[in-house]
Amino acid sequence: MVCNWIRQNTKFKFNLLYKVSRDEDRISTFTEKFKGKSPTLILIKSKAGYKFGGYTTVEWKMTGSYSYKEDKFAFIFSINNKQKFNLKKEYEGNAICGDPNHFAFGGGHDLTIWDNCTSNDNSKDYGYNHTYNTTQNYELTGGSKNFQVEELEVYQVVFD
């Protein structure tokens, strides 16, 4: 399902770059592991059992406070609900964002992962349809604004 959302009828493979249970849940480690590598697919499993994530074709660069990047191909998704949420055209310049304490999909931080994400519930599905076409019922995380990460994996998508 997610493979078809990335690019239909195209061969590609996934190269695991980062896994929170293996590499620790620090944003600094997150950025070191896939510096210079894109596109990336991020898969998240919350402690509540919900699976969701995002895709971007641009490199994650956390250079200072709130570093926004443009990506008209970025999207977020819910595996549980089998839904893809596209970026709103007027917000293509704010597809992803990051700084030393968090990374996010969206200028409204529609989906945000904070430092130490496995030991706190600071990560959020802001659920207010700002940058991506989601609804206001926190559909990524099963109805909860805040969530705690059980597992987070980042894959580089390598096209044949």
LINWOMO-V90265 format. One record per backbone hydrogen bond with DSSP energy under -1.0 kcal/mol. NH is the residue of the N-H (numbers start at 1). CO is the residue of the C=O. E is the energy in kcal/mol with one decimal. If there is no record, write none. Layout:
# LINWOMO-V90265
nh->(NH,NH)
co->(CO,CO)
e->(E,E)
This chain:
# LINWOMO-V90265
nh->(5,6,7,13,15,17,18,20,22,23,24,30,31,32,33,37,40,41,42,43,44,45,46,47,49,52,53,54,55,56,63,67,69,71,74,75,76,77,78,79,80,83,85,88,91,92,94,95,95,96,97,99,103,104,105,106,109,111,112,113,115,116,119,124,125,126,133,134,143,147,149,150,151,153,154,155,156,157,158,160)
co->(1,2,3,158,156,154,154,152,19,19,20,26,27,28,29,34,56,155,54,153,52,151,50,148,46,44,77,42,75,40,61,98,96,92,71,55,85,53,83,51,51,78,76,131,88,89,91,69,92,69,104,102,113,97,111,95,106,105,124,103,101,25,116,112,145,110,86,132,138,123,117,45,45,43,18,41,15,39,13,11)
e->(-1.4,-1.9,-2.0,-2.4,-2.4,-2.9,-1.6,-2.7,-1.3,-3.5,-1.6,-2.3,-2.4,-1.6,-2.3,-1.9,-2.5,-2.6,-3.2,-2.8,-3.2,-3.0,-2.7,-2.9,-2.1,-2.2,-2.0,-1.7,-2.8,-2.2,-1.1,-3.0,-2.2,-2.1,-1.2,-1.8,-2.0,-2.3,-2.7,-2.3,-1.2,-2.0,-3.4,-3.3,-2.4,-1.4,-2.2,-1.1,-1.0,-1.3,-2.6,-2.4,-2.0,-3.3,-2.5,-1.7,-1.3,-1.5,-2.9,-2.8,-2.4,-2.7,-1.5,-1.8,-2.7,-1.4,-2.5,-2.3,-2.7,-2.2,-2.2,-3.1,-1.9,-2.7,-2.5,-2.8,-2.8,-2.3,-2.9,-2.3)
